[in-house]
Amino acid sequence: MGEALAYAKSEKVAVRANAVMVQVVDVKQIHLCLRLSQSQFAAKSGFAPARILLAVMREYPEVVESVLRKMA
């Protein structure tokens, strides 16, 4: 947290950056495969697919990393 605060104050900090290239995700294909309308999919995902991904990453980081490697 200290590094984040220092960075926010434009102080020099040692950082590590990782870049992951991923393919474009066809959201329409996903909700069609789930047999959900666009509205149903949006309601089910809580309008926040990124939050869902973050929750999955928290619980199963190795699975997410494996999928991202395969998509690169």
Secondary structure, DSSP 4 states (H G I P E B T S, - for coil): -HHHHHHHTT------------PPP-HHHHHHHTT--HHHHHHHHTT-HHHHHHHHHHH-HHHHHHHHHHH-
